[in-house]
Amino acid sequence: MRAVHKNTLYWMAVTFILFPVLILVGLFMRAVQADQLGGAQAWFYPMMTLHGVGMVGVWFVAAMACASDILERYCDPSAAVGRFALAGTVLGVLLLLACVFLGRFAAGWYFLYPLPLKGEWPAWSAVTFLLSITVLGATWLVWCLDLLRAIAKKYSLSRALAWHYLAGRGEPELPPSVLIITVSLIAAVAALLAGVIVLVLFYVELLSGATSDTLLMKNLTFFFGHTLVNLAMYLGVAALYEALPEYAGRPWKTNRIVAISWNAVLLIVLFAYFHHLYMDFVQPGAFQYIGQVASYFSAIPAAVVTIFGALLLVYHARMRWNIASLLFFIGLAGWAIGGVGAVIDSTISVNVALHNTLWVPAHFHTYMVAGLAFLVIGYFYHRCQEVARVPENAGAQAFTTALLVIGAYGFFAMFYLAGAYAVPRRFALYPLELNHGAGYSLAALVFASLFLAGFLLYLVSIWTRWFKAMGARA
């Protein structure tokens, strides 16, 4: 039994507090779109900004917390840097709350240039938002670099990338979770550096008035944001590789196929973001085709190898099913289903019709909530229960899981249906000719409430375990 580090337990608490709050923000948005909150539409876009930045940030740091906890088993990440990351994240969140609630900043989580500098919100609000992203990005960059330092000190980066498996050598043995974390962190550093460049260009314009190239800023912004979201998902998958074998009673080892697939991910994931720029006709045509091809191929090395690996691991195994192993397995399915939706949308001929519809939030909500979030909260429960050893109620856990799954997929279905019927995204209120969007929003509101109820039951189940793990912390 390995005690849970104090920093990891604090990250769990941050997730458990912020996620329900951000769900309520999402419920508010769907209620506005369902025309249930008559005078509140002025807050829709500030809340959209908070919800987007908040959800992306919460699940990135939660996945990073899982990665850090896994690495503590194999190498020596700095506890001081972990505390620094926690403090920097809290400060960044406070700045974000200030610019949204006090300044009504509403540029969206993607803060595309030059919108933050051109909106109706006060200038200090935009500056505060940029400072928030700066604090968060700088903090996470330091955290990523420290985890890479710890990996390189124990394995060297070439061994951590499993290059010796590519050469046909199986020794020294490398846990697959360490390989996936290494790949993810290297790409995360590239993404965060792109974010730094974007922010520097914003500050240069604020201080000197010198404008930036709009297409360059958009490329850098989506390279930063899209890549970071994908890597958070991969870190959640690393948690699956690490913990699921304990429930199946079988090892999940690195081999040449696993090494090839995850090294391919390191290359492919850096180019898939081009599919966000299909509508930018001045973008070089070759980049558009690269985006489609990379989006297609990204599903093969990571998803296909992992899905088949997990199915083989579980097949005929004497599985120990509880809420953690259920969430691992269902989270893998959510990753696959959301990925299929993403691949459909990344097809140029289809994207022309779906790009500005609710199909887009449909697919990323699917793999972020039913994929990443399920994997992470499954890992959090697994680690707390591993230490606490509290008796489990199978019926209550099955009911909780059912609420989470029914609520999540009912919510996603409304997005997918609305997108298929051309309901646009980012509309606070729908005009008469798009009034069917309000009906989908109302149904989504009901399903999201079921999901929130399921998550609150999950919190009830993990609460005692979290406190016992805190008492037994390393």
C-alpha positions in Angstrom: 0.0 0.0 0.0 1.4 3.4 -1.1 0.3 6.5 0.9 -1.1 9.3 -1.2 1.1 12.4 -1.2 -0.3 15.5 0.5 -0.1 17.5 -2.7 -2.1 14.9 -4.6 -4.8 15.0 -1.9 -4.9 18.8 -2.2 -5.3 18.6 -5.9 -8.2 16.2 -5.4 -9.9 18.8 -3.1 -9.4 21.5 -5.6 -11.1 19.3 -8.3 -13.9 18.3 -6.0 -14.7 22.0 -5.2 -14.3 23.6 -8.6 -15.9 20.9 -10.8 -19.4 21.2 -9.3 -19.2 25.0 -9.3 -18.3 24.9 -13.0 -21.1 22.4 -13.7 -23.5 25.0 -12.2 -22.1 27.6 -14.5 -22.8 25.2 -17.4 -26.3 24.7 -16.1 -26.8 28.4 -16.1 -25.7 28.7 -19.7 -28.1 25.9 -20.9 -30.9 27.5 -18.8 -30.3 30.8 -20.6 -30.3 29.1 -24.0 -33.5 27.3 -23.0 -35.1 30.7 -22.4 -35.6 29.9 -18.7 -33.7 32.9 -17.3 -35.2 35.9 -19.0 -33.0 38.8 -17.7 -29.7 36.9 -17.3 -28.5 36.6 -20.9 -26.0 39.5 -20.4 -24.0 37.1 -18.2 -24.0 34.2 -20.7 -20.7 35.1 -22.4 -18.7 35.9 -19.2 -20.0 32.6 -17.8 -19.0 30.8 -21.1 -15.5 32.2 -20.6 -15.3 31.1 -17.0 -16.8 27.6 -17.8 -14.4 27.0 -20.7 -11.2 28.2 -19.1 -12.2 26.7 -15.7 -13.0 23.2 -17.1 -9.9 23.0 -19.3 -7.7 24.2 -16.4 -9.3 21.9 -13.7 -9.0 18.8 -15.8 -5.5 19.6 -16.9 -4.2 20.0 -13.4 -6.2 17.0 -12.1 -4.6 14.9 -14.8 -1.2 16.4 -14.0 -1.9 15.4 -10.3 -2.5 11.8 -11.4 0.7 11.9 -13.5 2.7 13.3 -10.5 1.3 10.7 -8.2 2.2 7.9 -10.6 5.7 9.2 -11.1 6.3 9.2 -7.3 6.1 5.4 -7.6 9.1 5.4 -10.0 11.1 8.5 -9.6 11.4 11.7 -7.4 9.3 14.7 -8.5 9.9 17.8 -6.4 7.4 18.3 -3.6 8.3 22.0 -3.5 7.5 22.4 -7.2 4.2 20.6 -6.6 3.3 23.1 -3.9 4.3 26.0 -6.2 2.0 24.6 -8.9 -0.8 24.4 -6.5 -0.3 28.0 -5.2 0.1 29.3 -8.8 -3.1 27.6 -9.9 -5.1 29.0 -7.0 -3.7 32.5 -7.8 -4.6 32.1 -11.5 -8.1 31.0 -10.6 -8.6 34.0 -8.4 -7.5 36.4 -11.2 -9.9 34.6 -13.6 -12.8 35.0 -11.1 -12.0 38.7 -10.7 -11.9 39.5 -14.5 -15.2 37.6 -15.0 -17.3 38.6 -12.1 -16.0 42.1 -11.6 -15.1 43.0 -15.1 -17.5 40.8 -17.1 -14.6 39.6 -19.4 -16.2 37.5 -22.1 -13.8 36.7 -24.9 -14.2 32.9 -24.5 -11.6 30.4 -23.2 -9.8 30.5 -26.6 -9.3 34.4 -26.3 -8.7 34.7 -30.0 -6.8 37.8 -31.0 -7.7 40.6 -31.1 -11.0 40.1 -29.2 -9.6 40.4 -25.7 -8.4 43.9 -26.6 -11.6 44.9 -28.5 -14.5 43.9 -26.4 -16.9 46.0 -24.4 -15.4 45.0 -21.1 -13.0 47.4 -19.3 -9.3 47.3 -20.3 -8.2 46.2 -16.8 -10.5 43.2 -17.1 -8.6 42.0 -20.3 -5.3 42.6 -18.6 -6.4 40.6 -15.6 -7.4 37.8 -17.8 -4.1 37.8 -19.6 -2.3 37.9 -16.2 -4.4 34.9 -15.1 -3.4 32.9 -18.2 0.2 34.0 -17.7 0.3 32.8 -14.1 -1.4 29.5 -15.0 0.8 28.9 -18.0 4.1 29.7 -16.3 3.2 27.6 -13.3 2.2 24.6 -15.3 5.3 25.0 -17.5 7.6 24.8 -14.4 5.6 21.8 -13.2 5.9 20.0 -16.5 9.7 20.7 -16.6 10.2 19.4 -13.1 8.3 16.1 -13.9 10.5 15.7 -17.0 13.6 16.4 -14.9 12.6 13.6 -12.5 11.9 11.2 -15.4 15.2 12.0 -17.1 17.2 11.6 -13.8 15.8 8.1 -13.3 15.5 6.7 -16.9 17.0 9.3 -19.3 14.6 10.7 -21.9 15.5 8.1 -24.6 14.6 5.2 -22.3 11.5 7.0 -21.0 10.4 7.3 -24.6 11.0 3.5 -24.9 13.4 3.8 -27.8 15.2 0.7 -26.6 12.0 -1.2 -27.3 12.0 0.1 -30.8 15.5 -1.4 -31.1 14.2 -4.7 -30.0 15.5 -4.6 -26.4 13.1 -5.2 -23.5 15.4 -4.1 -20.7 15.4 -2.0 -18.7 11.7 -2.5 -18.3 9.7 0.7 -18.6 6.1 1.1 -17.2 3.8 2.1 -20.0 2.3 4.9 -17.8 5.8 6.5 -17.6 6.1 6.4 -21.4 2.7 8.1 -21.9 3.5 10.7 -19.3 6.8 11.5 -20.9 5.3 11.9 -24.4 2.5 14.1 -22.9 4.9 16.3 -21.0 7.2 16.9 -23.9 4.3 18.0 -26.1 2.8 20.0 -23.1 6.1 22.0 -22.9 5.8 22.8 -26.6 2.1 23.9 -26.2 2.9 26.1 -23.1 5.7 27.8 -24.9 3.3 28.6 -27.8 1.1 30.1 -25.1 3.9 32.2 -23.8 4.6 33.6 -27.3 0.9 34.5 -27.7 0.9 36.3 -24.3 4.1 38.2 -25.1 2.6 39.5 -28.3 -0.5 40.6 -26.4 1.6 42.4 -23.9 3.7 44.0 -26.7 0.5 45.4 -28.2 -0.8 46.6 -24.9 2.5 48.5 -24.2 3.4 49.7 -27.6 0.3 49.5 -29.8 2.2 47.3 -32.3 -0.4 44.9 -33.8 0.3 41.2 -34.5 -0.5 39.0 -37.4 -4.0 37.6 -36.8 -3.4 34.3 -38.5 -0.1 33.7 -36.6 -1.9 34.5 -33.3 -4.7 32.1 -34.2 -2.3 29.3 -35.1 -0.3 29.8 -31.8 -3.5 30.0 -29.7 -5.0 26.7 -31.1 -1.6 25.0 -31.0 -1.5 25.9 -27.3 -5.1 25.2 -26.4 -5.9 22.1 -28.6 -2.6 20.4 -27.7 -3.0 21.0 -24.0 -6.5 19.5 -24.0 -5.4 16.4 -25.9 -2.4 15.9 -23.5 -4.7 16.1 -20.5 -6.6 13.3 -22.0 -3.4 11.3 -22.5 -2.4 11.8 -18.9 -5.8 10.4 -17.9 -5.1 7.4 -20.1 -1.7 7.0 -18.3 -3.7 6.6 -15.0 -5.8 3.9 -16.8 -2.6 2.0 -17.8 -1.3 2.3 -14.2 -4.4 1.3 -12.2 -6.6 -1.0 -14.3 -4.2 -4.0 -14.1 -4.7 -4.0 -10.3 -8.4 -4.7 -10.9 -7.8 -7.3 -13.7 -5.0 -9.1 -11.8 -2.8 -8.9 -14.9 0.2 -6.8 -15.9 0.0 -4.3 -18.7 3.5 -4.0 -20.0 5.3 -1.9 -22.6 6.2 -3.6 -25.8 7.3 -2.6 -29.3 3.7 -1.8 -30.5 3.0 0.3 -27.4 6.3 2.1 -27.9 5.7 2.8 -31.6 2.2 4.0 -31.0 3.0 6.5 -28.3 6.1 7.9 -30.0 3.9 8.4 -33.1 1.5 10.3 -30.9 4.3 12.7 -29.9 4.6 13.7 -33.6 1.0 13.6 -34.7 -0.5 15.5 -31.8 1.5 18.6 -32.7 -0.2 18.9 -36.1 -3.8 17.9 -35.4 -4.7 21.4 -34.3 -4.8 22.6 -38.0 -8.4 21.2 -38.2 -9.5 24.2 -36.2 -8.4 26.6 -39.0 -10.3 25.1 -42.0 -12.4 28.3 -42.2 -9.3 30.4 -42.5 -9.0 30.4 -46.3 -5.7 32.3 -46.3 -4.1 29.5 -44.4 -1.8 27.5 -46.7 -3.8 24.7 -48.3 -1.2 22.1 -47.3 -1.7 22.8 -43.6 -5.4 22.1 -44.0 -4.7 18.6 -45.4 -2.1 18.0 -42.8 -4.7 18.8 -40.2 -7.2 16.3 -41.6 -4.6 13.5 -42.0 -3.1 14.1 -38.5 -6.6 14.1 -37.0 -7.3 10.8 -38.6 -4.0 9.1 -37.7 -4.1 10.4 -34.1 -6.9 7.9 -33.4 -4.8 4.9 -34.5 -1.7 4.8 -32.4 -3.1 5.9 -29.1 -6.7 5.1 -29.0 -6.8 1.8 -31.0 -3.8 0.3 -29.3 -5.0 1.4 -25.8 -8.6 0.2 -26.4 -7.6 -3.2 -27.7 -5.0 -3.5 -25.0 -7.6 -2.7 -22.3 -10.1 -5.2 -23.8 -7.4 -7.9 -23.9 -6.5 -7.1 -20.3 -10.1 -7.4 -19.1 -11.1 -10.4 -21.3 -11.6 -13.5 -19.2 -9.9 -11.8 -16.2 -11.3 -12.1 -12.7 -12.1 -8.4 -12.6 -12.7 -6.7 -9.3 -15.5 -4.2 -10.2 -16.0 -1.1 -8.1 -16.7 2.5 -9.0 -13.0 3.0 -9.9 -12.7 0.1 -12.4 -16.2 0.9 -13.8 -15.1 4.6 -14.4 -11.8 3.4 -16.0 -13.7 1.2 -18.5 -16.5 3.7 -19.2 -13.9 6.5 -19.4 -12.1 4.6 -22.1 -15.4 4.3 -24.0 -16.0 8.0 -23.6 -12.6 8.8 -25.1 -13.4 6.6 -28.1 -16.9 7.9 -28.6 -15.8 11.6 -28.3 -12.8 10.8 -30.6 -15.1 9.4 -33.3 -17.1 12.7 -33.1 -13.9 14.6 -33.4 -12.7 12.7 -36.4 -16.1 13.2 -38.1 -15.8 17.0 -37.5 -12.1 17.0 -38.6 -13.1 15.9 -42.1 -12.9 19.0 -44.2 -16.1 18.4 -46.2 -18.1 17.7 -43.1 -16.5 20.5 -41.1 -17.8 23.0 -43.5 -21.3 22.2 -42.2 -20.5 21.4 -38.6 -17.8 23.9 -37.7 -20.0 26.6 -36.1 -22.7 24.2 -34.7 -23.1 22.5 -31.4 -21.5 19.4 -32.8 -18.2 20.9 -31.8 -18.9 21.2 -28.0 -20.6 17.8 -28.3 -17.4 15.9 -29.2 -15.1 17.8 -26.8 -17.6 17.5 -23.9 -17.8 13.7 -24.6 -14.1 13.0 -24.4 -13.4 15.6 -21.6 -16.3 14.6 -19.3 -17.1 10.9 -20.2 -13.4 10.3 -21.0 -10.9 12.4 -19.0 -13.1 13.3 -16.0 -14.2 9.7 -15.6 -10.6 8.4 -15.8 -9.4 11.0 -13.3 -12.1 10.6 -10.7 -11.7 6.9 -11.1 -8.0 7.2 -10.3 -8.7 9.5 -7.4 -11.1 7.0 -5.8 -8.7 4.2 -6.5 -5.9 5.9 -4.7 -8.0 6.9 -1.7 -9.6 3.5 -1.3 -6.2 1.9 -1.7 -5.1 3.6 1.5 -8.4 3.8 3.4 -9.7 0.3 2.8 -13.3 1.4 3.6 -16.0 -1.3 3.0 -17.7 -0.6 -0.4 -21.4 -0.7 -1.2 -21.7 -2.2 -4.6 -25.3 -1.1 -5.1 -24.7 2.5 -4.2 -21.6 2.6 -6.5 -23.6 1.1 -9.4 -26.4 3.7 -8.9 -23.8 6.5 -8.8 -22.1 5.3 -11.9 -25.5 4.9 -13.7 -26.4 8.5 -12.8 -23.1 9.8 -14.1 -23.4 7.8 -17.4 -27.1 8.6 -18.1 -26.7 12.2 -17.2 -23.5 12.6 -19.3 -24.7 10.9 -22.4 -28.1 12.4 -22.3 -26.4 15.8 -22.1 -24.0 15.0 -25.0 -26.9 13.7 -27.1 -28.6 17.0 -27.0 -25.4 18.7 -28.3 -25.0 16.1 -31.1 -28.7 16.4 -32.2 -28.6 20.1 -32.1 -25.4 20.2 -34.1 -26.8 17.8 -36.7 -29.8 20.1 -37.0 -27.6 23.2 -37.5 -28.1 24.9 -34.1 -25.1 27.3 -33.9 -22.7 27.3 -30.9 -22.0 30.4 -28.8 -25.6 31.8 -29.2 -27.0 33.0 -25.8 -30.6 33.1 -27.2 -31.8 31.5 -30.4 -33.8 33.5 -33.0 -37.2 32.2 -34.0 -35.9 30.2 -37.0 -33.6 28.3 -34.6 -36.1 27.9 -31.7 -35.7 24.2 -31.7 -32.3 24.9 -30.1 -34.1 26.0 -26.9 -35.8 22.6 -26.6 -32.5 20.7 -26.9 -31.0 23.1 -24.2 -33.9 22.4 -21.8 -33.4 18.6 -22.2 -29.7 19.1 -21.8 -30.4 21.0 -18.5 -32.3 18.0 -17.1 -29.6 15.5 -18.0 -26.8 17.7 -16.7 -28.7 18.0 -13.4 -28.7 14.2 -13.3 -24.9 14.1 -13.9 -24.4 16.7 -11.1 -26.5 14.5 -8.7 -24.3 11.5 -9.6 -21.1 13.5 -9.0 -22.4 14.7 -5.6 -23.0 11.0 -4.7 -19.5 10.2 -5.8 -18.2 12.9 -3.5 -20.2 11.4 -0.6 -18.6 8.0 -1.4 -15.0 9.4 -1.5 -15.3 11.9 1.4 -14.4 9.4 4.2 -11.8 7.8 2.1 -10.1 11.1 1.3 -9.9 12.0 5.0 -8.4 8.6 5.9 -5.9 9.0 3.1 -5.0 12.5 4.4 -4.4 11.0 7.8 -2.1 8.3 6.4 -0.3 10.7 3.9 3.3 10.3 3.1 
